Amino acid sequence: MNKHLTEQSSSISNELRSSLNGYKSMVIWFTGLSGSGKSTLAQALERRLFDDKKIRSYVLDGDNLRLGLNQDLGFSAEDRKENMRRTGEMAKILVDAGVVAITSLISPFREERAAVRRLFAEDAFVEVFVSCSLEACETRDPKGLYRKARNNEIADFTGISSPYEEPTAADLVVPTDRLNVDESVSLILSYLVERGLLSE
């Protein structure tokens, strides 16, 4: 870190923003294999929060980030770690601003997910493991990526030629090979209410 830099604090605290909003900001961090349903769930959750709870949220989608903020990153282990770090910092800005940040990226490494968690207060980070077997993800293969990875057209593909480290203590596990989208979103919302992070 540059010794000539000084972190500046906002004149408006997160507590004040939460009081104004009427809800607590947080990050809901989806992790899981490609094709597990992370993006679909993130978009559906954002819609339910907006329609039913009148909550301001924003989805940080892995593909969108790689088309913009993280377009200089590849898919090596080091680039994946940097992708997660930057996304965590972006989510932190949104949470500080009073927004519910919903991230949707594979984020394959436990150590980096733990590092992102440490950026947030204990009650402001929710790790959701979107659990789906590799076989089911390959069967879905909405972007045709698994087929390309199996044909050696894509290198460093998570689950095939690059590892995915499943969470060992996720806050919530959503089995998308057994639950549909509505059921999955309802499970997430129920969990947030039970933890006191959302009102009924």
GINOR-V345839 format. One record per residue. RES is the residue in one small letter. PHI is phi in degrees with one decimal (none if undefined). D_LAST is the distance of its C-alpha to the last C-alpha in Angstrom with 2 decimals. Layout:
RES|PHI|D_LAST / RES|PHI|D_LAST
//
This chain:
m|none|42.81 / n|-68.0|45.11 / k|-69.9|46.26 / h|-90.7|46.72 / l|-97.2|43.03 / t|-128.8|40.74 / e|-67.8|36.96 / q|-102.1|35.75 / s|-91.7|32.64 / s|-72.5|30.53 / s|-77.8|30.90 / i|-118.1|27.15 / s|-75.7|25.07 / n|-62.9|21.88 / e|-63.1|20.33 / l|-65.1|21.55 / r|-63.9|20.23 / s|-63.6|16.69 / s|-63.4|17.07 / l|-65.5|18.35 / n|-71.0|15.69 / g|88.0|12.72 / y|-154.5|11.44 / k|-92.0|13.42 / s|-78.8|15.86 / m|-165.6|16.78 / v|-113.3|18.83 / i|-109.6|17.82 / w|-101.3|21.32 / f|-83.1|22.26 / t|-132.2|25.59 / g|166.0|27.68 / l|-65.3|30.89 / s|-60.0|31.93 / g|88.7|30.85 / s|-75.7|27.98 / g|112.8|25.49 / k|-59.6|24.16 / s|-64.3|24.76 / t|-60.9|23.45 / l|-66.0|20.14 / a|-60.2|19.95 / q|-67.3|20.62 / a|-68.3|18.22 / l|-65.5|15.33 / e|-57.8|16.46 / r|-63.0|16.54 / r|-65.8|13.01 / l|-62.6|11.75 / f|-70.4|14.25 / d|-73.7|13.84 / d|-92.0|10.19 / k|-111.2|8.81 / k|56.0|12.28 / i|-105.8|12.76 / r|-79.8|16.40 / s|-137.1|17.31 / y|-149.4|20.72 / v|-90.6|22.18 / l|-96.8|25.19 / d|-87.6|26.97 / g|-56.2|29.90 / d|-65.1|32.32 / n|-61.7|31.59 / l|-63.4|32.10 / r|-74.6|35.36 / l|-86.3|36.52 / g|-131.2|36.11 / l|-51.0|35.38 / n|-109.9|36.54 / q|-68.4|39.25 / d|-85.4|41.89 / l|-99.7|40.50 / g|-97.3|41.71 / f|-124.6|40.46 / s|-66.9|42.44 / a|-57.7|40.68 / e|-66.8|41.21 / d|-68.6|39.93 / r|-64.4|36.80 / k|-63.6|36.20 / e|-67.0|36.76 / n|-59.2|34.40 / m|-67.8|31.62 / r|-61.0|32.66 / r|-63.4|32.64 / t|-64.4|29.28 / g|-60.7|27.86 / e|-67.1|29.47 / m|-66.1|28.16 / a|-62.4|24.57 / k|-62.8|25.20 / i|-61.9|26.38 / l|-63.3|23.29 / v|-64.5|20.99 / d|-59.8|23.38 / a|-81.0|23.10 / g|93.5|19.34 / v|-103.8|18.59 / v|-83.5|16.54 / a|-91.3|19.58 / i|-117.5|19.59 / t|-99.3|22.97 / s|-136.6|24.72 / l|-149.3|28.08 / i|-54.6|29.91 / s|40.1|30.34 / p|-78.3|32.63 / f|-109.2|33.57 / r|-60.4|31.84 / e|-60.8|33.63 / e|-72.5|32.53 / r|-63.8|28.86 / a|-65.7|29.16 / a|-65.2|30.89 / v|-64.8|28.11 / r|-55.6|25.53 / r|-67.3|27.79 / l|-73.3|27.36 / f|-120.9|23.81 / a|-63.3|22.29 / e|-57.1|21.01 / d|-94.5|17.31 / a|-119.3|17.97 / f|-135.5|19.34 / v|-126.2|17.90 / e|-91.2|20.72 / v|-112.7|20.02 / f|-87.3|23.17 / v|-84.5|23.56 / s|-87.3|25.91 / c|-156.1|28.55 / s|-62.0|32.16 / l|-57.7|34.90 / e|-62.2|36.48 / a|-67.3|33.47 / c|-62.5|33.12 / e|-67.3|36.84 / t|-65.7|36.67 / r|-68.1|34.04 / d|34.5|35.76 / p|-61.3|34.39 / k|-105.0|36.57 / g|70.6|39.56 / l|-76.9|39.37 / y|-63.8|39.88 / r|-59.5|42.96 / k|-66.0|44.32 / a|-65.4|43.62 / r|-66.3|45.42 / n|-92.5|48.29 / n|60.6|48.48 / e|-88.9|47.64 / i|-127.1|44.72 / a|-92.8|45.23 / d|53.3|42.68 / f|-96.3|40.11 / t|-59.9|37.25 / g|93.8|37.57 / i|-114.8|41.14 / s|-116.1|43.24 / s|-139.4|40.72 / p|-75.0|38.53 / y|-122.4|34.79 / e|-96.0|33.66 / e|-61.0|30.63 / p|-61.5|28.08 / t|-99.1|28.80 / a|-146.7|25.62 / a|-62.4|22.93 / d|-65.1|19.39 / l|-148.6|18.48 / v|-110.6|20.98 / v|-116.6|20.38 / p|-81.9|23.47 / t|-75.9|24.03 / d|-86.6|27.29 / r|-125.2|25.44 / l|-114.5|22.14 / n|-82.2|22.08 / v|-63.3|20.18 / d|-61.2|17.31 / e|-63.3|16.99 / s|-65.6|17.25 / v|-65.9|14.56 / s|-62.3|12.10 / l|-62.4|13.33 / i|-64.2|12.81 / l|-63.1|9.19 / s|-62.1|8.63 / y|-62.9|10.94 / l|-63.5|9.45 / v|-66.4|6.20 / e|-60.1|9.02 / r|-82.2|11.12 / g|78.4|9.09 / l|-88.8|9.82 / l|-132.0|6.58 / s|-83.8|3.80 / e|-58.9|0.00
//
